[in-house]
Amino acid sequence: MTYLILARDGTSRIVLKRDSEDAAEKKARELKEMGWFEVEVREDQAPGAMPAATGSGMQSLQ
């Protein structure tokens, strides 16, 4: 199962992917410590498909 980490800072939005829930939660904590906000972890519902929110200019990094 793939997990997505969504986050925002003052000017950007990112979507990161992790293969385990533990790795996703760890990265989410790291992002919060770095000052990112609206940090959220979700299960990727459709393998290979990006969430609808990424169509609005979100950048996907791995």
ABEGO torsion letter per residue (X at the ends): XBBBBBBBBAABBBBBBBABAAAAAAAAAAAAAAGBBGBBBBBBABBGBBBAAAAAGBBBBX
